[in-house]
């Protein structure tokens, strides 16, 4: 049954309704492609300062809502704020990304001050909640333990997570202790985001594709399930979106074993295949971010195809990964017109 857009379309979809027009938000919708973001970015000392200054982070969160009237806002923060709060040194190199002091042992980390150190994020959520349009949904987020661990161990991003895999093989007890600590800290962080006003949550397993097949349970599925179970005990009705990017056929296991409310699909996942997932699973995604960069007829065709294939089940329109900095604003406007069936 198709439900006409009413109160908070994103929440309706996350609760299992087929909503028309399709609710839409974009990963990294607050970012460098927006001139207003670049102007605010210039005021901060660095990216970490930007994330932990509520006046700036809340304004950045709201910028794409004001410009495009997306149906959801995702709080402006970073998945590496959790290891920072645990005590690992964190910095961001311009045009290169995060740099962390390489992890050696959980003995040097402590979750005791996590809520205190990340209090600015909770204040940001509170500020955004007060200014978000009535139909808008506020999404909080965190990285999954495996994904965060890959950065902590390597000290930076890695396409193959080789450093984390080697660490897990060479020091399995230390690696297990890190995953356990991250599971507990991430659950605490997400619960605090709910208390600060988040309507829904998204967990990013950004490096699911790099997990060895024999380790998918211990590295990813069980820790995520543990987090979701803890969050559910605190707030049973808050929807949780899971984005296991690159999971391939393991999307089925993420759908059936973790307790997530919705699965966000990467651009390489077949929507026709995803239709075989349990009918109770809400889908999100999976437009190729480069199709959005390209615009024109190819963008219209890609959008139409996604809308057509997912027409009979709950779906939130989104990208298969984050929006790219070179994305033209006019193409985002084209995307929204197409989804909402508005004239040019």
C-alpha positions in Angstrom: 0.0 0.0 0.0 1.4 3.4 -1.0 1.1 6.1 1.7 0.8 9.7 0.5 3.5 12.0 2.0 2.3 13.1 5.4 4.0 13.5 8.8 7.7 12.8 8.5 8.0 10.7 5.3 11.4 9.3 6.2 10.1 7.9 9.5 7.1 6.5 7.7 9.3 4.6 5.3 11.6 3.4 8.2 8.4 2.0 9.8 7.7 -0.1 6.8 5.4 2.1 4.7 5.7 2.7 1.0 5.7 6.4 0.8 5.0 8.7 -2.2 6.8 10.9 -3.1 9.8 8.9 -2.1 11.7 10.3 0.9 15.2 11.4 0.1 18.4 12.4 1.8 22.0 12.0 0.7 25.0 10.7 2.5 27.5 13.6 3.0 24.8 16.0 1.9 26.5 18.6 4.2 29.9 19.1 2.6 32.3 20.6 0.2 30.1 20.8 -2.8 28.1 23.5 -1.0 29.6 27.1 -1.1 28.0 27.8 2.3 29.8 24.8 3.8 33.1 26.0 2.4 32.6 29.4 3.9 31.8 28.0 7.4 34.7 25.6 7.1 37.1 28.5 6.7 36.1 29.7 10.2 37.2 26.5 12.0 40.7 25.7 13.1 40.5 22.3 11.5 37.9 19.6 10.7 37.9 18.3 14.3 37.2 21.8 15.6 34.3 22.0 13.0 32.8 18.7 14.3 33.1 19.8 18.0 31.8 23.3 17.7 28.0 23.0 18.0 27.3 26.5 16.5 29.1 25.5 13.3 28.2 21.8 13.2 24.5 22.5 13.6 24.5 25.2 10.9 26.3 22.8 8.6 23.8 20.0 9.3 21.0 22.4 8.4 22.5 23.9 5.3 21.3 21.2 2.8 17.9 21.1 4.5 17.4 24.8 3.8 18.7 24.7 0.3 17.1 21.4 -0.9 14.4 20.5 1.7 15.7 17.0 2.1 13.5 14.8 4.1 16.2 14.0 6.7 19.2 15.7 8.2 22.2 13.6 9.4 24.2 15.3 12.2 27.5 16.7 11.0 30.2 14.7 12.8 32.7 11.9 12.0 33.0 8.2 12.7 36.4 8.7 14.3 35.1 10.9 17.1 34.7 7.6 19.1 38.4 6.6 19.1 39.2 10.3 19.8 36.9 10.2 22.9 38.5 6.9 24.0 41.9 8.6 24.1 43.5 8.1 20.7 45.1 11.2 19.2 43.2 12.3 16.0 43.9 15.0 13.4 42.8 15.7 9.9 45.2 16.6 7.0 43.7 18.9 4.4 42.8 17.1 1.2 44.2 13.8 2.6 41.9 12.8 5.4 42.2 11.6 9.0 45.4 10.7 10.8 45.4 8.8 14.1 48.1 7.8 16.4 48.5 4.1 15.6 46.7 1.7 18.0 48.8 -0.6 20.2 46.6 -1.7 23.0 43.2 -1.0 24.7 45.2 -0.4 27.9 45.8 3.2 26.6 42.1 3.8 26.0 39.2 4.5 28.3 35.4 4.9 27.7 34.9 6.7 31.0 34.9 10.2 29.5 33.2 9.5 26.1 30.0 11.3 26.9 31.9 14.3 28.3 34.2 14.6 25.3 31.5 14.1 22.8 29.0 16.5 24.6 29.4 19.0 21.7 27.9 16.4 19.3 24.9 16.0 21.6 24.5 19.8 21.8 24.6 19.9 18.0 21.8 17.4 17.8 19.8 19.4 20.3 20.3 22.6 18.3 19.4 21.0 15.0 16.3 19.4 16.5 15.0 22.8 17.6 15.3 24.2 14.0 14.5 21.2 11.8 11.3 21.5 9.8 8.3 19.6 11.3 8.4 17.0 8.5 12.2 16.4 8.9 13.9 13.4 10.5 17.1 13.8 12.4 19.6 11.0 12.0 22.5 10.3 14.3 25.3 7.9 13.3 28.4 6.0 14.2 30.9 3.7 12.5 30.7 0.0 13.1 33.5 -1.5 15.2 35.4 -3.2 12.3 35.4 0.0 10.2 36.5 2.2 13.1 39.2 -0.4 14.1 40.7 -0.3 10.6 41.4 3.4 11.0 42.6 3.0 14.5 45.1 0.3 13.7 46.4 1.8 10.4 46.3 5.4 11.6 44.5 6.3 8.4 42.1 5.0 5.8 43.0 1.9 3.8 41.3 0.4 0.8 42.2 -3.2 1.8 42.3 -2.9 5.6 45.6 -4.9 5.4 47.0 -3.4 8.7 43.8 -4.3 10.6 43.7 -7.8 9.2 47.3 -8.5 10.0 46.8 -7.2 13.5 43.8 -9.5 14.0 45.8 -12.5 12.8 48.9 -11.7 14.9 47.2 -10.4 18.0 43.8 -11.9 18.1 43.2 -11.2 21.8 44.2 -7.6 21.5 42.0 -7.2 18.4 39.0 -8.9 20.1 39.5 -6.5 23.1 39.4 -3.5 20.7 36.2 -4.7 19.0 34.6 -5.3 22.4 35.5 -1.8 23.6 34.3 -0.2 20.4 31.0 -2.1 20.6 30.3 -0.9 24.1 31.5 2.7 23.4 29.5 2.9 20.1 26.3 1.7 21.8 26.8 4.3 24.5 27.4 7.0 21.9 24.3 6.1 19.9 22.1 5.9 23.0 23.3 9.4 23.9 22.5 10.7 20.5 18.9 9.4 20.9 18.7 11.1 24.2 19.9 14.3 22.5 17.1 14.2 19.9 18.0 11.8 17.1 14.9 10.2 15.6 16.8 7.5 13.8 20.4 6.1 13.6 22.7 4.9 10.8 25.6 2.6 11.4 28.4 2.7 8.8 30.2 -0.5 8.1 32.2 1.3 5.4 34.8 -1.4 4.9 32.6 -4.5 4.9 34.1 -5.5 1.6 37.5 -6.0 3.2 36.4 -8.5 5.9 37.7 -12.1 5.3 34.8 -14.5 4.7 35.7 -16.6 7.7 35.7 -13.6 10.0 32.5 -11.9 9.0 30.8 -13.1 12.2 33.4 -12.0 14.8 34.6 -8.9 13.0 31.2 -7.4 12.0 27.9 -9.2 12.4 28.2 -10.0 16.1 29.5 -6.6 17.2 26.8 -4.8 15.2 24.1 -7.1 16.6 25.4 -6.4 20.1 25.2 -2.6 19.5 21.7 -2.8 18.0 20.5 -5.0 20.9 21.7 -2.5 23.5 20.2 0.5 21.6 16.9 -1.4 21.3 16.7 -2.0 25.0 17.1 1.7 25.6 14.9 2.9 22.7 12.9 0.1 21.1 11.1 2.3 18.6 14.1 4.2 17.1 14.8 2.9 13.6 18.4 1.8 12.8 19.8 1.9 9.3 22.8 -0.3 8.5 25.2 0.5 5.6 27.6 -2.5 5.1 29.2 -1.1 2.0 30.6 -3.7 -0.3 29.0 -6.6 1.6 27.8 -8.3 -1.6 25.8 -11.5 -0.9 26.4 -10.9 2.9 23.7 -8.2 2.7 21.3 -11.0 3.4 23.0 -11.9 6.7 23.1 -8.2 7.7 19.4 -8.0 6.9 18.4 -11.1 8.8 20.9 -11.4 11.7 21.6 -7.9 13.1 18.1 -6.6 13.9 18.6 -3.5 11.7 15.4 -1.7 10.6 16.8 -0.8 7.1 19.7 -1.6 4.8 21.5 1.1 2.8 22.7 -0.4 -0.4 25.9 0.5 -2.2 25.9 1.4 -5.9 27.3 -2.1 -6.9 24.4 -4.0 -5.3 21.7 -5.1 -7.7 18.3 -3.7 -6.7 16.6 -6.7 -8.4 18.6 -9.0 -6.1 17.9 -6.8 -3.1 14.2 -7.4 -3.8 14.8 -11.0 -2.5 15.6 -9.7 0.9 12.9 -10.1 3.6 9.9 -8.0 2.8 10.2 -6.5 6.3 13.6 -5.0 5.4 13.4 -1.3 4.4 15.9 -0.5 1.6 17.9 2.7 1.2 20.0 3.8 -1.7 21.7 3.1 -4.2 22.3 5.8 -6.8 25.9 5.9 -8.1 27.4 9.2 -6.8 29.0 9.6 -10.2 25.6 9.6 -11.9 24.8 12.6 -9.8 28.0 14.3 -10.9 27.1 13.6 -14.5 23.6 14.8 -14.4 21.5 15.1 -17.6 19.6 12.2 -19.1 21.7 9.5 -17.6 20.8 10.8 -14.1 17.1 10.8 -14.9 17.3 7.3 -16.2 19.1 6.1 -13.1 16.7 7.7 -10.8 13.7 6.4 -12.7 15.1 2.9 -12.6 15.6 2.9 -8.8 12.1 4.3 -8.3 10.6 1.6 -10.5 12.4 -1.4 -9.1 11.7 -0.3 -5.5 8.1 0.8 -6.1 6.5 -2.0 -4.2 8.5 -1.9 -1.0 9.6 0.6 1.6 12.5 2.6 0.2 14.4 5.8 1.0 16.2 7.4 -1.9 19.9 7.9 -1.3 23.3 7.4 -2.9 25.3 4.2 -2.9 28.1 6.2 -1.1 28.7 9.8 -0.1 28.1 12.8 -2.4 31.3 13.8 -4.2 32.8 17.3 -3.7 32.6 18.1 -7.5 28.9 17.4 -7.6 27.1 20.4 -9.3 24.3 21.9 -7.2 22.1 22.0 -10.3 22.3 18.2 -10.5 21.1 17.8 -7.0 18.2 20.0 -7.8 17.5 17.9 -10.9 17.6 14.7 -8.8 15.0 16.1 -6.4 12.7 17.3 -9.1 12.8 13.8 -10.7 12.1 12.1 -7.4 9.3 14.4 -6.5 8.0 14.6 -10.0 8.2 18.3 -10.2 8.6 20.3 -13.5 12.0 21.8 -14.4 
